[in-house]
Every structure is written in structure tokens, then in C-alpha cells.
């Protein structure tokens, strides 16, 4: 454990304070790295993206066809190093604007494979991973058991040692699972991927939105705040001419005031073959100001990795298309 989590060593032969026989036993029976990094990209801003292929010998992944692959991203900002990890291969939600869900869900990742993503990213840097966000491929709360096991290892003193406040779980909004997460002993930050201020538009953009209304989801988020004391983060992806008008901002402000929350505004990263476009800067700033005029704490998230297939699922899709 010390070699793997503190020293970030995964080759048993380098664990020199273990006997030769024990090193051989570990190497033969305990795979520490299961995945294989098949592509790696580094952006001009230092963002690093890995495409990891997983062996198909698993009860949770396909047993035939091409090797399942997921993306993971390391985002450096000053002394902070954030690992963006995937929880599933593909995604069942099918957001109309997202590359991750094209092709649907292929399977769930195990807790070990989720932690391995953050561990691999940590080995790319001189310092340890400081933050983890479950904002890669998949819906984390649809893989609840494995995601919470992974969070346990990420948070534990014997593991990655990352504080609960530095771990964020992003969800499209599953009320039952949100309330279940509220009882989980590690009070992580909950991020709600809202992306529309009314149910009609949200169902057009997010097929899974038909399963729960915005009011039902916000009620579960309020329960999460009451149980954990942690403010909710509302993630709102701005799509040019679709959900970025002033009327949308006013509607969103009304929703946000019903919740102890802050709003992160995200400018869309275009995906080839999809009809959505990135908003113009003037519209983004006006949207933020309208929220602030409505007494809502709103921030514009800095775009990172624009020059390396930044949108979630793009690298996997491009790689599959080139084979």
C-alpha cells in the first residue's frame, strides 16, 4: 500500500523492502495496473488526457468485441492537480450534445479501475493529485456501489488521501441515488448537471430527464444539503442559441434561489457531427450577469484542453473511428 499510494510505484520488482518471493507472488497474482494507455495528449495549457483500454475479463464489461476504453484527464491549475475520472464505459444518459453517450453504455467500471485512472494521472506529475471530479464518461450514480468504493479509497489515509471537499460527484439527477449518497459517510461535493431551466427543454437535451422533473431533483439536492451541509454545484452547459438566452438565465436564477448552491457556467466544446455550437463570449457574460443580478453566485468555468479533443468522449470516438 505504501509503495502504490505514497511512492506511486506499480512494479512489484521495485518494492525493494519486500522479499524476492513476495515480489514475485504479487507480480503473479495481484495486478496493480489493469489498463493500458493507448493514447496520450497534452494541451498547450498543461491539461493531459489519457485513453485507457481495459481487459474484457470482467463481469461488468463486455466479453467480446473491441477492448472497452475510457478517458481520464489531469487538469493543473497552479498547485492544484485535478483528476477527471470516468465511472462507466460509454454512457446510458445519451445527452444530445455529448460524445460520451454516442453508442450508449458498454459497461460499468470497477472501483479499482476508477481509482487506477487517478493513480495513473498522479504518476504523470511531480506532485500528487489534489482533487478528483467524477465528470468523465458515464453517470456515476448509475454505478453507485463501485463509485462509492472508489471514493473510499481516494479519501482514505491509506489511499490517495484526498479530502471529501476535494472530491466531486457530478450527476444528471437521480433523486433516489442522491438521497442514498446523502447517507454515505464521506460528504463529497455534489454537482448537478442541469443544462436547461425547464423540463421541456431539458428533456429535449437529456433523454434521461423524462425520469424525474427538475423540481423532484432539486428536492433531492435540498435533502443532500440538509444531510451533509455541503452546498450543491449546478453545472450549466451553454449551447449557442439553445439555452443561453437571457430568459433562460432568469429561469435558472429562480431555480437556483430555491437551493443552497452556486452555478458553474460551462462553454460548450464542439463535437464533430453534432449540431450544437459554442456560445459567444458576450452572451456568456450577459448570462452570468443576469444570474448575479438575480442574487445567484455564478462563475464561468475556464475552458481547458481546447486543443486536445477537450469534449468528454471525443478522444475515444476519434480513436475508434480511425481503426
TORKOL-4160 file (C-alpha; in steps of 0.2 Angstrom, whole numbers, padded with zeros to 4 digits, m for minus):
323
<pt num="1" X="0000" Y="0000" Z="0000"/>
<pt num="2" X="0014" Y="0012" Z="0004"/>
<pt num="3" X="0023" Y="0008" Z="m0012"/>
<pt num="4" X="0007" Y="0010" Z="m0023"/>
<pt num="5" X="m0001" Y="0025" Z="m0014"/>
<pt num="6" X="0013" Y="0035" Z="m0006"/>
<pt num="7" X="0028" Y="0031" Z="m0018"/>
<pt num="8" X="0017" Y="0029" Z="m0034"/>
<pt num="9" X="0026" Y="0013" Z="m0039"/>
<pt num="10" X="0016" Y="m0001" Z="m0048"/>
<pt num="11" X="0031" Y="m0013" Z="m0052"/>
<pt num="12" X="0032" Y="m0026" Z="m0038"/>
<pt num="13" X="0051" Y="m0028" Z="m0043"/>
<pt num="14" X="0054" Y="m0010" Z="m0037"/>
<pt num="15" X="0047" Y="m0014" Z="m0020"/>
<pt num="16" X="0064" Y="m0017" Z="m0013"/>
<pt num="17" X="0059" Y="m0019" Z="0006"/>
<pt num="18" X="0049" Y="m0034" Z="0001"/>
<pt num="19" X="0057" Y="m0051" Z="m0001"/>
<pt num="20" X="0060" Y="m0058" Z="m0018"/>
<pt num="21" X="0047" Y="m0071" Z="m0016"/>
<pt num="22" X="0034" Y="m0059" Z="m0011"/>
<pt num="23" X="0038" Y="m0048" Z="m0025"/>
<pt num="24" X="0036" Y="m0062" Z="m0037"/>
<pt num="25" X="0020" Y="m0068" Z="m0029"/>
<pt num="26" X="0012" Y="m0050" Z="m0030"/>
<pt num="27" X="0018" Y="m0049" Z="m0048"/>
<pt num="28" X="0010" Y="m0066" Z="m0052"/>
<pt num="29" X="m0007" Y="m0064" Z="m0043"/>
<pt num="30" X="m0011" Y="m0045" Z="m0040"/>
<pt num="31" X="m0012" Y="m0034" Z="m0055"/>
<pt num="32" X="m0010" Y="m0016" Z="m0049"/>
<pt num="33" X="m0012" Y="m0008" Z="m0067"/>
<pt num="34" X="m0025" Y="m0017" Z="m0077"/>
<pt num="35" X="m0027" Y="m0004" Z="m0090"/>
<pt num="36" X="m0016" Y="0000" Z="m0105"/>
<pt num="37" X="m0014" Y="0018" Z="m0110"/>
<pt num="38" X="m0016" Y="0018" Z="m0129"/>
<pt num="39" X="m0016" Y="0037" Z="m0132"/>
<pt num="40" X="m0010" Y="0052" Z="m0123"/>
<pt num="41" X="m0012" Y="0070" Z="m0127"/>
<pt num="42" X="m0005" Y="0086" Z="m0119"/>
<pt num="43" X="m0013" Y="0103" Z="m0122"/>
<pt num="44" X="m0004" Y="0120" Z="m0123"/>
<pt num="45" X="m0011" Y="0124" Z="m0105"/>
<pt num="46" X="m0004" Y="0108" Z="m0097"/>
<pt num="47" X="m0020" Y="0098" Z="m0097"/>
<pt num="48" X="m0016" Y="0079" Z="m0100"/>
<pt num="49" X="m0028" Y="0067" Z="m0107"/>
<pt num="50" X="m0027" Y="0048" Z="m0107"/>
<pt num="51" X="m0036" Y="0035" Z="m0117"/>
<pt num="52" X="m0036" Y="0019" Z="m0107"/>
<pt num="53" X="m0041" Y="0002" Z="m0114"/>
<pt num="54" X="m0047" Y="m0011" Z="m0101"/>
<pt num="55" X="m0046" Y="m0030" Z="m0102"/>
<pt num="56" X="m0063" Y="m0038" Z="m0106"/>
<pt num="57" X="m0061" Y="m0052" Z="m0092"/>
<pt num="58" X="m0073" Y="m0044" Z="m0081"/>
<pt num="59" X="m0091" Y="m0047" Z="m0075"/>
<pt num="60" X="m0095" Y="m0029" Z="m0078"/>
<pt num="61" X="m0088" Y="m0026" Z="m0095"/>
<pt num="62" X="m0092" Y="m0034" Z="m0112"/>
<pt num="63" X="m0084" Y="m0051" Z="m0116"/>
<pt num="64" X="m0082" Y="m0049" Z="m0134"/>
<pt num="65" X="m0079" Y="m0036" Z="m0147"/>
<pt num="66" X="m0066" Y="m0022" Z="m0146"/>
<pt num="67" X="m0057" Y="m0018" Z="m0130"/>
<pt num="68" X="m0068" Y="m0006" Z="m0119"/>
<pt num="69" X="m0059" Y="0011" Z="m0117"/>
<pt num="70" X="m0062" Y="0026" Z="m0106"/>
<pt num="71" X="m0054" Y="0044" Z="m0105"/>
<pt num="72" X="m0047" Y="0052" Z="m0090"/>
<pt num="73" X="m0040" Y="0070" Z="m0089"/>
<pt num="74" X="m0027" Y="0079" Z="m0077"/>
<pt num="75" X="m0031" Y="0097" Z="m0076"/>
<pt num="76" X="m0017" Y="0108" Z="m0067"/>
<pt num="77" X="m0021" Y="0125" Z="m0060"/>
<pt num="78" X="m0006" Y="0132" Z="m0050"/>
<pt num="79" X="m0003" Y="0120" Z="m0036"/>
<pt num="80" X="m0020" Y="0110" Z="m0039"/>
<pt num="81" X="m0020" Y="0095" Z="m0049"/>
<pt num="82" X="m0037" Y="0088" Z="m0053"/>
<pt num="83" X="m0041" Y="0071" Z="m0060"/>
<pt num="84" X="m0057" Y="0070" Z="m0070"/>
<pt num="85" X="m0061" Y="0051" Z="m0070"/>
<pt num="86" X="m0074" Y="0040" Z="m0079"/>
<pt num="87" X="m0086" Y="0029" Z="m0070"/>
<pt num="88" X="m0093" Y="0019" Z="m0085"/>
<pt num="89" X="m0088" Y="0014" Z="m0102"/>
<pt num="90" X="m0099" Y="0024" Z="m0113"/>
<pt num="91" X="m0114" Y="0032" Z="m0105"/>
<pt num="92" X="m0133" Y="0027" Z="m0103"/>
<pt num="93" X="m0139" Y="0045" Z="m0102"/>
<pt num="94" X="m0137" Y="0050" Z="m0120"/>
<pt num="95" X="m0136" Y="0069" Z="m0119"/>
<pt num="96" X="m0139" Y="0075" Z="m0137"/>
<pt num="97" X="m0123" Y="0087" Z="m0136"/>
<pt num="98" X="m0111" Y="0074" Z="m0129"/>
<pt num="99" X="m0099" Y="0062" Z="m0137"/>
<pt num="100" X="m0098" Y="0050" Z="m0122"/>
<pt num="101" X="m0115" Y="0043" Z="m0125"/>
<pt num="102" X="m0114" Y="0040" Z="m0143"/>
<pt num="103" X="m0116" Y="0022" Z="m0144"/>
<pt num="104" X="m0124" Y="0020" Z="m0127"/>
<pt num="105" X="m0117" Y="0011" Z="m0112"/>
<pt num="106" X="m0105" Y="m0003" Z="m0113"/>
<pt num="107" X="m0102" Y="m0007" Z="m0095"/>
<pt num="108" X="m0098" Y="m0001" Z="m0078"/>
<pt num="109" X="m0080" Y="0001" Z="m0072"/>
<pt num="110" X="m0075" Y="m0007" Z="m0056"/>
<pt num="111" X="m0069" Y="0003" Z="m0041"/>
<pt num="112" X="m0051" Y="m0002" Z="m0044"/>
<pt num="113" X="m0052" Y="0004" Z="m0062"/>
<pt num="114" X="m0059" Y="0021" Z="m0056"/>
<pt num="115" X="m0045" Y="0023" Z="m0044"/>
<pt num="116" X="m0032" Y="0017" Z="m0056"/>
<pt num="117" X="m0037" Y="0032" Z="m0068"/>
<pt num="118" X="m0032" Y="0045" Z="m0054"/>
<pt num="119" X="m0017" Y="0035" Z="m0049"/>
<pt num="120" X="m0011" Y="0035" Z="m0067"/>
<pt num="121" X="m0013" Y="0053" Z="m0069"/>
<pt num="122" X="m0004" Y="0056" Z="m0052"/>
<pt num="123" X="0011" Y="0047" Z="m0060"/>
<pt num="124" X="0012" Y="0060" Z="m0074"/>
<pt num="125" X="0015" Y="0074" Z="m0061"/>
<pt num="126" X="0029" Y="0079" Z="m0049"/>
<pt num="127" X="0015" Y="0081" Z="m0036"/>
<pt num="128" X="0001" Y="0071" Z="m0030"/>
<pt num="129" X="m0017" Y="0073" Z="m0037"/>
<pt num="130" X="m0026" Y="0085" Z="m0025"/>
<pt num="131" X="m0044" Y="0084" Z="m0032"/>
<pt num="132" X="m0055" Y="0072" Z="m0041"/>
<pt num="133" X="m0070" Y="0075" Z="m0051"/>
<pt num="134" X="m0082" Y="0062" Z="m0057"/>
<pt num="135" X="m0086" Y="0071" Z="m0073"/>
<pt num="136" X="m0078" Y="0059" Z="m0086"/>
<pt num="137" X="m0088" Y="0046" Z="m0096"/>
<pt num="138" X="m0104" Y="0039" Z="m0088"/>
<pt num="139" X="m0117" Y="0043" Z="m0075"/>
<pt num="140" X="m0108" Y="0040" Z="m0058"/>
<pt num="141" X="m0124" Y="0037" Z="m0048"/>
<pt num="142" X="m0129" Y="0023" Z="m0060"/>
<pt num="143" X="m0114" Y="0014" Z="m0054"/>
<pt num="144" X="m0116" Y="0019" Z="m0036"/>
<pt num="145" X="m0108" Y="0004" Z="m0027"/>
<pt num="146" X="m0092" Y="0005" Z="m0037"/>
<pt num="147" X="m0091" Y="0024" Z="m0037"/>
<pt num="148" X="m0093" Y="0024" Z="m0018"/>
<pt num="149" X="m0080" Y="0011" Z="m0015"/>
<pt num="150" X="m0068" Y="0021" Z="m0026"/>
<pt num="151" X="m0072" Y="0037" Z="m0016"/>
<pt num="152" X="m0067" Y="0027" Z="0000"/>
<pt num="153" X="m0050" Y="0023" Z="m0007"/>
<pt num="154" X="m0047" Y="0040" Z="m0014"/>
<pt num="155" X="m0052" Y="0048" Z="0003"/>
<pt num="156" X="m0043" Y="0035" Z="0015"/>
<pt num="157" X="m0027" Y="0040" Z="0024"/>
<pt num="158" X="m0020" Y="0023" Z="0017"/>
<pt num="159" X="m0026" Y="0028" Z="m0001"/>
<pt num="160" X="m0024" Y="0044" Z="m0011"/>
<pt num="161" X="m0028" Y="0054" Z="0005"/>
<pt num="162" X="m0040" Y="0067" Z="m0004"/>
<pt num="163" X="m0052" Y="0076" Z="0007"/>
<pt num="164" X="m0070" Y="0074" Z="0005"/>
<pt num="165" X="m0072" Y="0093" Z="0000"/>
<pt num="166" X="m0060" Y="0090" Z="m0014"/>
<pt num="167" X="m0070" Y="0075" Z="m0022"/>
<pt num="168" X="m0085" Y="0080" Z="m0033"/>
<pt num="169" X="m0098" Y="0068" Z="m0040"/>
<pt num="170" X="m0107" Y="0075" Z="m0055"/>
<pt num="171" X="m0124" Y="0068" Z="m0059"/>
<pt num="172" X="m0138" Y="0071" Z="m0072"/>
<pt num="173" X="m0150" Y="0070" Z="m0057"/>
<pt num="174" X="m0156" Y="0053" Z="m0050"/>
<pt num="175" X="m0167" Y="0058" Z="m0034"/>
<pt num="176" X="m0166" Y="0041" Z="m0026"/>
<pt num="177" X="m0147" Y="0039" Z="m0028"/>
<pt num="178" X="m0144" Y="0057" Z="m0022"/>
<pt num="179" X="m0153" Y="0053" Z="m0006"/>
<pt num="180" X="m0143" Y="0037" Z="m0004"/>
<pt num="181" X="m0127" Y="0047" Z="m0007"/>
<pt num="182" X="m0133" Y="0059" Z="0007"/>
<pt num="183" X="m0131" Y="0044" Z="0019"/>
<pt num="184" X="m0114" Y="0040" Z="0013"/>
<pt num="185" X="m0101" Y="0043" Z="0027"/>
<pt num="186" X="m0090" Y="0054" Z="0016"/>
<pt num="187" X="m0098" Y="0070" Z="0012"/>
<pt num="188" X="m0092" Y="0074" Z="m0006"/>
<pt num="189" X="m0097" Y="0089" Z="m0016"/>
<pt num="190" X="m0112" Y="0085" Z="m0027"/>
<pt num="191" X="m0113" Y="0093" Z="m0044"/>
<pt num="192" X="m0130" Y="0093" Z="m0053"/>
<pt num="193" X="m0129" Y="0093" Z="m0072"/>
<pt num="194" X="m0144" Y="0104" Z="m0076"/>
<pt num="195" X="m0141" Y="0112" Z="m0093"/>
<pt num="196" X="m0159" Y="0118" Z="m0095"/>
<pt num="197" X="m0170" Y="0129" Z="m0084"/>
<pt num="198" X="m0187" Y="0120" Z="m0088"/>
<pt num="199" X="m0192" Y="0102" Z="m0090"/>
<pt num="200" X="m0197" Y="0103" Z="m0109"/>
<pt num="201" X="m0180" Y="0109" Z="m0115"/>
<pt num="202" X="m0171" Y="0098" Z="m0103"/>
<pt num="203" X="m0180" Y="0083" Z="m0110"/>
<pt num="204" X="m0175" Y="0088" Z="m0127"/>
<pt num="205" X="m0157" Y="0089" Z="m0122"/>
<pt num="206" X="m0156" Y="0075" Z="m0110"/>
<pt num="207" X="m0166" Y="0059" Z="m0113"/>
<pt num="208" X="m0165" Y="0053" Z="m0095"/>
<pt num="209" X="m0173" Y="0069" Z="m0089"/>
<pt num="210" X="m0190" Y="0060" Z="m0093"/>
<pt num="211" X="m0187" Y="0050" Z="m0077"/>
<pt num="212" X="m0188" Y="0065" Z="m0065"/>
<pt num="213" X="m0193" Y="0083" Z="m0065"/>
<pt num="214" X="m0182" Y="0097" Z="m0061"/>
<pt num="215" X="m0192" Y="0100" Z="m0045"/>
<pt num="216" X="m0190" Y="0082" Z="m0040"/>
<pt num="217" X="m0171" Y="0083" Z="m0042"/>
<pt num="218" X="m0169" Y="0100" Z="m0033"/>
<pt num="219" X="m0179" Y="0092" Z="m0019"/>
<pt num="220" X="m0167" Y="0078" Z="m0018"/>
<pt num="221" X="m0152" Y="0091" Z="m0019"/>
<pt num="222" X="m0160" Y="0100" Z="m0004"/>
<pt num="223" X="m0161" Y="0084" Z="0006"/>
<pt num="224" X="m0142" Y="0082" Z="0002"/>
<pt num="225" X="m0138" Y="0099" Z="0008"/>
<pt num="226" X="m0148" Y="0096" Z="0024"/>
<pt num="227" X="m0139" Y="0080" Z="0027"/>
<pt num="228" X="m0121" Y="0085" Z="0023"/>
<pt num="229" X="m0121" Y="0104" Z="0025"/>
<pt num="230" X="m0112" Y="0104" Z="0008"/>
<pt num="231" X="m0118" Y="0117" Z="m0005"/>
<pt num="232" X="m0124" Y="0110" Z="m0022"/>
<pt num="233" X="m0115" Y="0115" Z="m0038"/>
<pt num="234" X="m0126" Y="0117" Z="m0053"/>
<pt num="235" X="m0117" Y="0114" Z="m0069"/>
<pt num="236" X="m0125" Y="0123" Z="m0084"/>
<pt num="237" X="m0118" Y="0120" Z="m0101"/>
<pt num="238" X="m0121" Y="0134" Z="m0113"/>
<pt num="239" X="m0126" Y="0130" Z="m0130"/>
<pt num="240" X="m0127" Y="0144" Z="m0143"/>
<pt num="241" X="m0145" Y="0149" Z="m0146"/>
<pt num="242" X="m0152" Y="0134" Z="m0137"/>
<pt num="243" X="m0151" Y="0138" Z="m0118"/>
<pt num="244" X="m0140" Y="0153" Z="m0117"/>
<pt num="245" X="m0153" Y="0167" Z="m0119"/>
<pt num="246" X="m0157" Y="0180" Z="m0106"/>
<pt num="247" X="m0174" Y="0172" Z="m0102"/>
<pt num="248" X="m0165" Y="0156" Z="m0098"/>
<pt num="249" X="m0154" Y="0165" Z="m0086"/>
<pt num="250" X="m0169" Y="0172" Z="m0077"/>
<pt num="251" X="m0177" Y="0155" Z="m0076"/>
<pt num="252" X="m0161" Y="0147" Z="m0070"/>
<pt num="253" X="m0160" Y="0161" Z="m0056"/>
<pt num="254" X="m0177" Y="0157" Z="m0050"/>
<pt num="255" X="m0172" Y="0138" Z="m0048"/>
<pt num="256" X="m0155" Y="0142" Z="m0040"/>
<pt num="257" X="m0163" Y="0153" Z="m0027"/>
<pt num="258" X="m0173" Y="0138" Z="m0021"/>
<pt num="259" X="m0157" Y="0129" Z="m0016"/>
<pt num="260" X="m0141" Y="0132" Z="m0007"/>
<pt num="261" X="m0130" Y="0132" Z="m0022"/>
<pt num="262" X="m0118" Y="0140" Z="m0034"/>
<pt num="263" X="m0118" Y="0140" Z="m0053"/>
<pt num="264" X="m0104" Y="0135" Z="m0064"/>
<pt num="265" X="m0107" Y="0141" Z="m0082"/>
<pt num="266" X="m0098" Y="0130" Z="m0095"/>
<pt num="267" X="m0095" Y="0135" Z="m0113"/>
<pt num="268" X="m0098" Y="0121" Z="m0125"/>
<pt num="269" X="m0084" Y="0112" Z="m0133"/>
<pt num="270" X="m0090" Y="0107" Z="m0151"/>
<pt num="271" X="m0091" Y="0089" Z="m0156"/>
<pt num="272" X="m0089" Y="0084" Z="m0174"/>
<pt num="273" X="m0106" Y="0078" Z="m0181"/>
<pt num="274" X="m0117" Y="0086" Z="m0168"/>
<pt num="275" X="m0127" Y="0102" Z="m0172"/>
<pt num="276" X="m0123" Y="0112" Z="m0156"/>
<pt num="277" X="m0111" Y="0127" Z="m0156"/>
<pt num="278" X="m0100" Y="0136" Z="m0143"/>
<pt num="279" X="m0108" Y="0152" Z="m0136"/>
<pt num="280" X="m0101" Y="0169" Z="m0140"/>
<pt num="281" X="m0092" Y="0177" Z="m0126"/>
<pt num="282" X="m0104" Y="0192" Z="m0125"/>
<pt num="283" X="m0119" Y="0180" Z="m0122"/>
<pt num="284" X="m0109" Y="0171" Z="m0109"/>
<pt num="285" X="m0105" Y="0187" Z="m0099"/>
<pt num="286" X="m0123" Y="0193" Z="m0100"/>
<pt num="287" X="m0130" Y="0176" Z="m0094"/>
<pt num="288" X="m0118" Y="0177" Z="m0079"/>
<pt num="289" X="m0123" Y="0195" Z="m0075"/>
<pt num="290" X="m0141" Y="0191" Z="m0076"/>
<pt num="291" X="m0139" Y="0177" Z="m0063"/>
<pt num="292" X="m0129" Y="0189" Z="m0052"/>
<pt num="293" X="m0142" Y="0202" Z="m0054"/>
<pt num="294" X="m0154" Y="0188" Z="m0048"/>
<pt num="295" X="m0144" Y="0186" Z="m0032"/>
<pt num="296" X="m0136" Y="0170" Z="m0038"/>
<pt num="297" X="m0117" Y="0165" Z="m0036"/>
<pt num="298" X="m0112" Y="0162" Z="m0054"/>
<pt num="299" X="m0095" Y="0158" Z="m0061"/>
<pt num="300" X="m0088" Y="0155" Z="m0079"/>
<pt num="301" X="m0078" Y="0139" Z="m0079"/>
<pt num="302" X="m0061" Y="0142" Z="m0088"/>
<pt num="303" X="m0060" Y="0131" Z="m0104"/>
<pt num="304" X="m0046" Y="0119" Z="m0103"/>
<pt num="305" X="m0038" Y="0107" Z="m0116"/>
<pt num="306" X="m0047" Y="0115" Z="m0131"/>
<pt num="307" X="m0033" Y="0109" Z="m0142"/>
<pt num="308" X="m0034" Y="0091" Z="m0137"/>
<pt num="309" X="m0051" Y="0084" Z="m0141"/>
<pt num="310" X="m0057" Y="0093" Z="m0125"/>
<pt num="311" X="m0075" Y="0087" Z="m0125"/>
<pt num="312" X="m0078" Y="0071" Z="m0115"/>
<pt num="313" X="m0078" Y="0056" Z="m0126"/>
<pt num="314" X="m0070" Y="0064" Z="m0141"/>
<pt num="315" X="m0053" Y="0056" Z="m0140"/>
<pt num="316" X="m0062" Y="0038" Z="m0138"/>
<pt num="317" X="m0073" Y="0042" Z="m0153"/>
<pt num="318" X="m0059" Y="0048" Z="m0164"/>
<pt num="319" X="m0048" Y="0033" Z="m0159"/>
<pt num="320" X="m0062" Y="0021" Z="m0163"/>
<pt num="321" X="m0066" Y="0030" Z="m0180"/>
<pt num="322" X="m0048" Y="0028" Z="m0185"/>
<pt num="323" X="m0047" Y="0009" Z="m0183"/>
